[in-house]
C-alpha cells in the first residue's frame, strides 16, 4: 500500500492504482470528528437522481477532488452524509 498526500492535512491510501480510503484535517472547530462513507458508483447522475427520488438531499452536486469527482448526499431517514464518486 502507498500513501499519497494530495494536500496539506490530508492523505489518500492506495493499493496499487485503487483508491482505498482518505483522511483529511477538519479546521472548523464547530464540526466534530466523524466518518463519512464513500461509495464508488458506475453512474453518478443516475445515482443522484435515484437518491432524490427516495427523498435524499443532494448537498454537493459535483465537486472536483484530486483524481476524481464526488457528490455528497444526505440520507432521508437519519440525515447522515455519504459521498459517491
NORWORA-V169195 format. One record per backbone hydrogen bond with DSSP energy under -0.5 kcal/mol. NH is the residue of the N-H (numbers start at 0). CO is the residue of the C=O. E is the energy in kcal/mol with one decimal. If there is no record, write none. Layout:
NH:CO:E
NH:CO:E
This chain:
1:13:-1.8
3:1:-0.5
3:11:-2.5
5:3:-0.8
6:9:-0.5
9:6:-1.8
10:22:-2.4
11:3:-3.1
12:20:-3.1
13:1:-2.9
13:11:-0.6
14:17:-2.4
17:14:-2.0
19:12:-2.7
19:17:-0.6
20:12:-1.4
22:10:-2.4
24:8:-2.0
26:24:-0.7
28:26:-0.8
30:27:-1.9
31:29:-0.6
38:82:-2.9
40:38:-0.6
46:42:-2.2
47:43:-2.8
48:44:-2.3
49:45:-2.3
50:46:-2.4
51:47:-2.7
52:48:-2.1
53:49:-1.5
54:51:-1.7
55:50:-2.7
56:73:-2.1
58:56:-0.9
58:71:-2.0
59:71:-1.7
62:69:-2.2
64:67:-2.5
67:64:-2.3
69:62:-2.6
70:83:-2.0
71:59:-1.7
72:81:-3.0
73:56:-3.1
74:72:-0.6
74:79:-3.0
78:74:-0.6
81:72:-2.4
82:36:-2.7
83:70:-2.6
84:38:-2.3
